[in-house]
Amino acid sequence: MVPRPPPARGLTPAPQLPAGHPPVRPPRVGVLVVNLGSPAATDPKSVRRYLNQFLSDPRVIEIWRPLWWLILKLVILNIRPKKTAHAYAQIWNKAHNESPLIVTTRAQASELSRRLSGDGIVVDWAMRYGEPAIGDRLRALKKAGCERILLAPLYPQYSAATTATANDAAFAELKEMRWQPAVRTLPPYHDDPAYIAALETSLREEIARLPFLPDVVLASFHGLPREYLDKGDPYHCQCQKTARLLREKLAWPKEKLRIVFQSRFGAAEWLQPYAEPTIAELAKSGVKRLAVVMPGFSADCLETLEEIGIRAAETFKANGGESFTAIACLNDSPVGMDMVETLVRRELAGWL
């Protein structure tokens, strides 16, 4: 008996169906790239809708729900949307009429799809808050015949407020499916050699393009309430390890690459040292040339472009600094996509 040839890589033969059976798509493998999200526009109403969804997530704000509901609805959503809308307007991608995070995440998914196309893999993308929603894109992958799906939240460092809530949204959708696909989740990659190497290459290339040599480079990560660390969230430790491994890869002393945490919100204590006071203190102490890299963000967004690129630069120069730059995130750069492809192919092992 002559054995049947194996199917093409990444594909499964179409099933042998009985006469009269409805058409069935050949089984496929899917990848869903996920990032945080964005408002649909820069007007306060759109931003209010986005903030309401984001700040209503109990993974993000772990305050007693009745109390937080009053604070959110009566105070924050009446004050913050206008200010946040102004911030988004400063960094909005006018060519696409979308936020930079949306534009870049779509580009990342498109490039990953191109790289994996020979393996018959379907790549899609979604946002935890706003559109396109995780549940909608999971259903689209299932409809496309994906019986195995890799959820890929692009958060290098794990936190319940980021990676976990993205997975929560996916699992909530799976809960409603009678016929679920098999699912894997991309683990945090804060210390992965491919990620550290990509950061090093990108940072060296970006610094080489500058008209000045930074006296200090800050590695700025998004902050979290200190309470989350005390409850066991590993985010702080993973940020510290990323910074240490990057420093070792660069062969820089500790004073050359320092770690800070940005985006503090509210009156509670957050992870320290805080970014803005540190930037002001460095300028006052005589540091004239400063660069900030943001390794916790896979794509440039409001926090990198406006908070650091605009406001932190103003703080630095207002306190005596002279030259400032916000280093671009890995985005859809070749080195960044090499890293994403490496991680995704590793997690798909055994499925292709």
ROKOL-542038 format. One record per residue (C-alpha): residue number from 1; z, x, y. Coordinates in steps of 0.5 Angstrom, whole numbers, plus 500, padded with zeros to 3 digits. Layout:
% residues N
{NUM,{Z,X,Y}}
...
This chain:
% residues 352
{1,{500,500,500}}
{2,{498,503,507}}
{3,{504,503,512}}
{4,{503,499,518}}
{5,{502,504,524}}
{6,{508,503,529}}
{7,{508,499,535}}
{8,{506,503,542}}
{9,{512,506,545}}
{10,{517,501,548}}
{11,{513,495,546}}
{12,{514,491,540}}
{13,{509,487,536}}
{14,{508,480,537}}
{15,{511,475,532}}
{16,{507,472,527}}
{17,{508,465,529}}
{18,{507,459,524}}
{19,{501,454,526}}
{20,{502,450,532}}
{21,{508,454,534}}
{22,{508,454,542}}
{23,{506,461,545}}
{24,{512,467,545}}
{25,{512,473,549}}
{26,{512,479,545}}
{27,{520,482,546}}
{28,{520,487,552}}
{29,{526,491,555}}
{30,{528,490,563}}
{31,{531,494,568}}
{32,{535,491,574}}
{33,{536,495,580}}
{34,{542,492,584}}
{35,{545,494,591}}
{36,{550,491,595}}
{37,{546,486,600}}
{38,{544,485,607}}
{39,{543,479,611}}
{40,{536,475,612}}
{41,{536,477,619}}
{42,{540,479,625}}
{43,{542,473,628}}
{44,{549,471,628}}
{45,{548,465,624}}
{46,{544,469,618}}
{47,{550,475,619}}
{48,{555,470,618}}
{49,{552,467,612}}
{50,{552,474,609}}
{51,{559,476,611}}
{52,{562,469,608}}
{53,{559,471,601}}
{54,{561,478,602}}
{55,{568,477,604}}
{56,{569,471,600}}
{57,{569,475,593}}
{58,{576,476,591}}
{59,{574,483,588}}
{60,{572,485,595}}
{61,{578,482,599}}
{62,{585,482,594}}
{63,{589,478,599}}
{64,{592,471,596}}
{65,{586,466,597}}
{66,{589,461,601}}
{67,{592,466,606}}
{68,{585,470,606}}
{69,{581,463,607}}
{70,{584,461,613}}
{71,{584,469,616}}
{72,{576,469,614}}
{73,{574,462,616}}
{74,{578,461,623}}
{75,{578,468,625}}
{76,{573,473,622}}
{77,{567,469,621}}
{78,{568,467,629}}
{79,{569,474,631}}
{80,{565,479,627}}
{81,{558,476,626}}
{82,{556,477,633}}
{83,{558,484,633}}
{84,{555,486,626}}
{85,{549,482,628}}
{86,{548,487,634}}
{87,{549,493,629}}
{88,{544,491,624}}
{89,{539,490,630}}
{90,{540,497,632}}
{91,{537,499,625}}
{92,{533,493,623}}
{93,{526,495,620}}
{94,{522,491,624}}
{95,{515,493,621}}
{96,{518,489,615}}
{97,{523,485,618}}
{98,{528,487,613}}
{99,{534,491,613}}
{100,{533,498,611}}
{101,{537,497,605}}
{102,{532,492,602}}
{103,{526,496,604}}
{104,{529,502,600}}
{105,{531,498,594}}
{106,{525,495,593}}
{107,{521,502,594}}
{108,{526,505,589}}
{109,{525,499,584}}
{110,{517,500,585}}
{111,{517,507,584}}
{112,{522,507,578}}
{113,{517,501,575}}
{114,{511,506,576}}
{115,{515,512,572}}
{116,{517,507,566}}
{117,{510,503,566}}
{118,{508,507,560}}
{119,{514,505,556}}
{120,{512,498,557}}
{121,{519,497,561}}
{122,{519,491,566}}
{123,{523,493,573}}
{124,{526,488,578}}
{125,{531,489,583}}
{126,{537,485,586}}
{127,{542,484,591}}
{128,{550,482,590}}
{129,{550,479,596}}
{130,{544,475,599}}
{131,{537,475,597}}
{132,{534,476,592}}
{133,{540,474,588}}
{134,{542,477,581}}
{135,{542,471,577}}
{136,{535,469,579}}
{137,{532,476,578}}
{138,{536,476,571}}
{139,{532,469,569}}
{140,{526,472,571}}
{141,{527,478,567}}
{142,{528,473,561}}
{143,{522,469,563}}
{144,{518,475,562}}
{145,{520,476,555}}
{146,{526,481,556}}
{147,{531,481,550}}
{148,{534,487,552}}
{149,{536,489,560}}
{150,{539,494,563}}
{151,{544,493,569}}
{152,{543,498,574}}
{153,{548,498,580}}
{154,{546,504,584}}
{155,{554,506,586}}
{156,{555,513,583}}
{157,{563,512,584}}
{158,{566,506,580}}
{159,{570,501,584}}
{160,{572,494,582}}
{161,{569,492,589}}
{162,{562,495,588}}
{163,{560,496,580}}
{164,{565,491,577}}
{165,{563,485,582}}
{166,{555,486,581}}
{167,{556,486,573}}
{168,{561,480,574}}
{169,{555,476,578}}
{170,{550,478,572}}
{171,{555,476,567}}
{172,{556,469,570}}
{173,{549,468,569}}
{174,{549,470,562}}
{175,{555,465,561}}
{176,{550,460,563}}
{177,{544,462,558}}
{178,{544,459,551}}
{179,{539,465,549}}
{180,{542,471,552}}
{181,{539,478,552}}
{182,{542,484,550}}
{183,{545,487,556}}
{184,{547,494,558}}
{185,{550,497,564}}
{186,{549,503,568}}
{187,{556,507,568}}
{188,{558,511,574}}
{189,{555,517,575}}
{190,{559,521,580}}
{191,{560,527,576}}
{192,{553,527,572}}
{193,{549,534,573}}
{194,{543,530,575}}
{195,{546,527,581}}
{196,{550,533,583}}
{197,{543,537,583}}
{198,{540,532,587}}
{199,{545,532,592}}
{200,{545,539,593}}
{201,{537,539,593}}
{202,{537,534,598}}
{203,{542,537,602}}
{204,{539,544,603}}
{205,{532,541,604}}
{206,{535,537,610}}
{207,{539,542,613}}
{208,{533,547,613}}
{209,{529,542,617}}
{210,{535,542,622}}
{211,{534,545,629}}
{212,{541,548,628}}
{213,{546,550,623}}
{214,{552,546,622}}
{215,{559,549,623}}
{216,{562,543,618}}
{217,{559,538,613}}
{218,{563,532,612}}
{219,{562,528,605}}
{220,{563,521,608}}
{221,{565,516,603}}
{222,{566,508,604}}
{223,{573,507,604}}
{224,{577,502,600}}
{225,{584,500,601}}
{226,{590,504,599}}
{227,{593,499,595}}
{228,{586,499,590}}
{229,{588,506,588}}
{230,{595,504,587}}
{231,{593,499,582}}
{232,{588,503,578}}
{233,{581,503,581}}
{234,{578,510,580}}
{235,{574,510,586}}
{236,{578,515,590}}
{237,{578,520,584}}
{238,{571,520,583}}
{239,{569,521,590}}
{240,{574,527,590}}
{241,{570,530,584}}
{242,{563,528,587}}
{243,{565,532,593}}
{244,{568,538,589}}
{245,{562,539,584}}
{246,{557,539,590}}
{247,{561,544,594}}
{248,{561,548,588}}
{249,{554,547,587}}
{250,{553,549,594}}
{251,{558,555,593}}
{252,{561,553,600}}
{253,{568,554,601}}
{254,{573,548,602}}
{255,{573,548,610}}
{256,{565,548,610}}
{257,{565,541,606}}
{258,{570,536,607}}
{259,{571,529,605}}
{260,{573,523,609}}
{261,{572,516,608}}
{262,{569,511,613}}
{263,{568,503,614}}
{264,{576,502,615}}
{265,{577,494,616}}
{266,{583,491,618}}
{267,{590,493,619}}
{268,{592,496,612}}
{269,{592,503,610}}
{270,{586,505,607}}
{271,{583,512,603}}
{272,{584,518,608}}
{273,{582,522,611}}
{274,{579,517,616}}
{275,{572,519,618}}
{276,{572,517,626}}
{277,{579,520,627}}
{278,{577,527,623}}
{279,{570,527,627}}
{280,{573,527,634}}
{281,{579,532,632}}
{282,{573,537,629}}
{283,{570,536,636}}
{284,{576,537,640}}
{285,{578,543,636}}
{286,{571,547,638}}
{287,{566,545,632}}
{288,{560,544,636}}
{289,{555,543,630}}
{290,{556,537,625}}
{291,{553,534,619}}
{292,{555,528,615}}
{293,{552,527,608}}
{294,{554,520,605}}
{295,{554,521,597}}
{296,{557,514,595}}
{297,{551,511,598}}
{298,{544,511,594}}
{299,{540,508,600}}
{300,{541,508,607}}
{301,{544,502,610}}
{302,{548,499,616}}
{303,{554,504,614}}
{304,{550,510,614}}
{305,{545,509,620}}
{306,{549,505,625}}
{307,{556,507,623}}
{308,{555,514,622}}
{309,{548,515,625}}
{310,{550,512,632}}
{311,{557,511,633}}
{312,{560,517,629}}
{313,{555,521,633}}
{314,{557,518,640}}
{315,{564,520,638}}
{316,{563,527,636}}
{317,{559,528,643}}
{318,{564,524,647}}
{319,{569,529,645}}
{320,{566,536,646}}
{321,{561,536,640}}
{322,{554,538,641}}
{323,{549,537,635}}
{324,{550,532,630}}
{325,{546,529,624}}
{326,{547,524,619}}
{327,{543,527,613}}
{328,{539,521,609}}
{329,{541,518,603}}
{330,{537,520,597}}
{331,{533,513,598}}
{332,{526,513,594}}
{333,{525,521,595}}
{334,{522,525,589}}
{335,{529,528,588}}
{336,{533,522,588}}
{337,{528,518,584}}
{338,{528,524,579}}
{339,{535,523,578}}
{340,{535,515,577}}
{341,{529,516,572}}
{342,{534,521,568}}
{343,{540,516,568}}
{344,{536,510,566}}
{345,{532,513,561}}
{346,{538,516,558}}
{347,{541,509,558}}
{348,{535,506,555}}
{349,{536,511,549}}
{350,{535,507,542}}
{351,{531,501,546}}
{352,{524,504,547}}
